Amino acid sequence: MKLSIGGYSFYNTFANGMMDVFGYLETVKHRYNLNAVDMYNRFIADNSKPLLELADESYIRKVRQALDEKELQVVNYAADAASIWDEDPERRELLYQNALKNIRASEILGAKTIRIDTGGAFSNNPNGVFDQMSDEQFEHIVKRYQEYAKLASNFGAIIGPENHTGPSLNPHFMKKIAEAVDHENYGVLLHVDRWKIDPEVGDAMVAPYAYHIHFGGNTLAQEEKSIAIAQKITASGFDAYWAVEHNGPGNQYIEVEWTLAAMKKVLKNVK
């Protein structure tokens, strides 16, 4: 099985000063016996800074050395504070520059896939449904992803958003963006079971573009539902890594243990 653990699953442990990036690597390799990691940029950044100023390249190269020594592969690099769209043009430019820095960090770490979000909080009605996106927003998002996909192709990576915020919570927008970007190094980090529009068809609609999968604890707690979702994704041709991402409020080593076991059970039952 191709399994990984989202770094965000240990975010509370990290934020409490009880784990650093090297501890995360040790945990994944020796506690859970995996050969792949989902690197979270907050583990190599100054979290007191609004745009998460990354550590210098010498430190990032030490992380790469630790990865190589443990024979670990970065199957996904998740970049916060690097989203594409913001209503403020000045902040949009800052986010862009930060995205470029994170793409460079991904290259140093040998990441196979990179998550940079669409950004934006496009809630257009009182119910919070994401049912509109301006031409300006759409064109800017597509232009940036085309640029990023070209950069990622230089080191063999795939880049694209996770269904996190704004238009990415609408599978129709995600499909529209993917079709417009139209680049082999573009894809979607599909976090299953979290759509705001058409949730019953969202996973299947976006699965053909998925380069990586996240299953949360709330979904994994529903075994039959999780198996059905995994079957749809497998049927789309997906053959990359499945990651658990569950930032439990406490006892995070145990929380990750059960989500990982649940994920294994789900995949064992996929036909």
C-alpha positions in Angstrom: 0.0 0.0 0.0 1.2 3.5 -0.8 0.5 5.3 2.5 1.6 8.5 4.1 0.8 10.7 7.1 -0.1 14.4 6.6 2.2 16.6 8.6 -0.9 18.5 9.8 -1.9 15.4 11.8 0.8 16.4 14.3 0.3 20.2 14.2 -0.9 20.5 17.8 2.1 18.5 19.0 4.3 20.7 16.9 2.6 23.9 18.1 3.0 22.8 21.7 6.8 22.5 21.2 6.8 18.7 21.5 7.9 17.9 17.9 10.1 19.4 15.2 10.5 18.4 11.6 13.2 15.8 12.5 11.0 14.3 15.1 8.3 14.0 12.5 10.6 12.1 10.2 11.7 9.8 13.0 8.1 9.2 13.9 6.9 8.3 10.4 9.9 6.1 9.7 10.3 4.2 13.0 6.9 4.4 14.8 4.7 3.8 11.8 7.2 2.1 9.5 6.4 4.1 6.4 8.7 5.2 3.6 6.8 8.4 2.6 5.9 11.7 4.3 3.6 14.7 3.6 5.8 17.6 4.4 4.0 20.6 6.0 5.8 23.9 5.4 5.0 25.1 8.9 7.5 22.6 10.1 10.3 24.5 8.3 9.1 28.0 8.8 8.8 30.8 11.3 5.2 30.4 12.4 5.3 33.8 14.2 5.4 35.5 10.7 2.1 36.1 8.8 3.6 34.6 5.6 5.5 31.8 7.4 9.1 32.9 6.5 10.9 29.7 5.5 14.1 28.6 7.0 17.2 29.3 4.9 18.3 26.8 2.3 21.1 25.4 4.5 18.5 24.2 7.0 16.2 22.8 4.3 19.2 20.9 3.0 19.7 19.4 6.4 16.1 18.2 6.3 16.8 16.7 2.9 19.8 14.9 4.4 17.7 13.5 7.1 15.1 12.3 4.6 17.8 10.6 2.5 19.4 8.9 5.6 16.0 7.5 6.5 15.2 6.6 2.9 12.0 8.7 3.1 10.3 10.3 0.1 8.4 13.5 0.2 5.2 12.5 -1.6 3.6 15.8 -0.9 4.7 19.3 0.2 1.9 21.4 1.6 2.4 25.1 1.4 0.4 27.4 3.6 0.5 31.2 3.1 1.2 30.8 -0.6 -2.3 30.8 -2.0 -2.9 32.4 -5.4 -5.9 34.7 -5.0 -6.4 37.6 -2.6 -8.6 40.6 -3.1 -5.7 42.9 -2.1 -3.2 43.1 -5.0 -0.2 43.8 -2.7 -0.9 40.8 -0.6 -1.5 38.8 -3.7 2.0 39.6 -4.8 3.5 38.7 -1.4 1.7 35.3 -1.6 3.1 34.8 -5.1 6.7 35.5 -3.9 6.1 33.1 -1.0 4.8 30.4 -3.4 8.0 30.7 -5.5 10.1 30.2 -2.3 8.0 27.1 -1.4 8.4 25.6 -4.8 12.1 26.0 -4.4 12.0 24.4 -1.0 10.0 21.5 -2.6 12.7 21.0 -5.2 15.4 20.8 -2.5 13.4 18.3 -0.6 12.7 16.2 -3.7 8.9 16.5 -3.4 6.9 14.6 -5.9 3.8 16.7 -5.5 3.1 20.2 -4.2 0.0 21.7 -2.7 -0.6 25.5 -3.3 -4.2 26.5 -2.8 -6.4 28.7 -5.0 -7.0 31.1 -2.1 -10.0 33.4 -1.8 -13.2 33.2 0.3 -15.7 33.3 -2.5 -18.9 32.9 -0.4 -21.5 34.7 -2.6 -24.7 34.1 -0.7 -26.0 34.0 2.9 -25.7 30.2 3.0 -22.0 30.3 2.3 -22.3 28.4 -1.0 -19.4 28.9 -3.4 -21.4 29.4 -6.6 -19.6 32.3 -8.4 -16.1 33.2 -9.4 -15.2 36.3 -11.3 -13.4 36.2 -14.7 -10.5 38.1 -13.1 -10.2 35.5 -10.3 -10.4 32.6 -12.6 -7.9 33.9 -15.2 -5.4 34.8 -12.5 -5.7 31.4 -10.8 -5.2 29.6 -14.2 -2.3 31.8 -15.2 -0.4 31.1 -11.9 -1.0 27.4 -12.0 0.3 27.2 -15.6 3.4 29.0 -14.4 3.8 26.8 -11.4 3.2 23.6 -13.4 6.0 24.6 -15.7 8.4 25.2 -12.8 7.4 21.9 -11.2 8.1 20.1 -14.5 11.7 21.2 -14.2 12.2 18.7 -11.3 9.5 16.2 -12.1 6.8 17.3 -9.6 3.0 17.8 -9.9 1.5 20.9 -8.4 -2.0 22.2 -7.7 -4.6 23.0 -5.0 -6.3 21.0 -2.3 -10.1 21.5 -1.9 -9.6 23.8 1.1 -11.2 27.2 0.6 -13.1 29.4 -1.8 -13.6 28.0 -5.3 -11.7 24.8 -4.4 -14.7 23.7 -2.3 -16.8 23.5 -5.4 -15.9 20.5 -7.6 -17.2 22.2 -10.7 -14.7 25.0 -10.2 -11.9 22.5 -9.6 -12.7 20.7 -12.9 -13.0 24.0 -14.8 -9.6 25.2 -13.4 -7.9 21.8 -14.3 -9.3 21.9 -17.8 -8.1 25.4 -18.3 -4.6 24.9 -16.9 -4.3 21.8 -19.1 -0.7 20.8 -18.1 0.6 17.3 -17.3 2.3 18.7 -14.2 -0.9 20.1 -12.7 -3.3 18.1 -10.5 -5.4 18.2 -7.4 -4.7 17.1 -3.8 -8.1 15.5 -3.2 -9.2 15.7 0.4 -12.2 13.5 0.2 -15.7 14.2 1.7 -15.3 17.9 2.2 -17.2 19.6 -0.7 -19.6 22.5 -0.2 -21.3 22.0 -3.5 -22.6 18.6 -4.8 -20.8 16.6 -2.1 -22.3 13.3 -3.3 -20.4 13.6 -6.7 -17.5 15.8 -5.9 -14.9 13.1 -5.1 -15.7 11.2 -8.3 -15.7 14.4 -10.4 -12.3 15.5 -9.3 -10.6 12.0 -8.9 -9.3 11.9 -12.5 -7.1 15.0 -11.6 -5.9 13.7 -8.2 -2.2 13.4 -7.6 -2.5 12.6 -3.9 -5.3 11.8 -1.5 -6.2 12.9 2.0 -8.6 11.1 4.3 -9.7 12.8 7.5 -10.6 11.1 10.7 -14.3 12.0 10.6 -14.6 10.2 7.2 -12.5 7.2 8.3 -14.7 6.7 11.3 -17.4 5.8 8.7 -15.9 2.6 7.3 -18.5 1.8 4.6 -18.6 5.4 3.3 -14.8 5.4 3.2 -14.6 2.2 1.2 -17.2 3.5 -1.3 -15.1 6.7 -1.7 -11.9 4.8 -2.1 -13.5 2.5 -4.7 -14.6 5.5 -6.8 -11.1 7.0 -6.7 -9.4 3.7 -7.6 -11.9 3.3 -10.5 -10.7 6.6 -11.9 -7.2 5.2 -12.3 -5.6 6.7 -9.2 -2.4 4.9 -8.3 -0.4 7.3 -6.1 -0.3 7.8 -2.3 -3.1 7.8 0.2 -2.5 9.9 3.3 -4.3 10.3 6.6 -4.7 13.8 7.8 -6.4 14.2 11.2 -5.2 16.9 13.6 -6.7 15.4 16.7 -7.0 17.7 19.8 -4.7 15.5 21.9 -3.0 12.1 22.0 -1.9 12.7 18.4 0.4 9.6 18.2 -2.6 7.4 19.1 -5.0 9.4 16.8 -2.7 8.9 13.9 -2.3 5.2 14.7 -6.0 4.5 14.5 -6.5 6.6 11.3 -3.6 4.8 9.6 -5.0 1.4 10.7 -8.5 2.5 9.4 -7.0 3.6 6.1 -5.2 0.3 5.7 -8.5 -1.5 6.4 -10.3 0.6 3.8 -7.8 0.0 1.1 -7.8 -3.7 1.9 -11.5 -3.8 1.1 -11.3 -1.9 -2.1 -11.8 -4.1 -5.1 
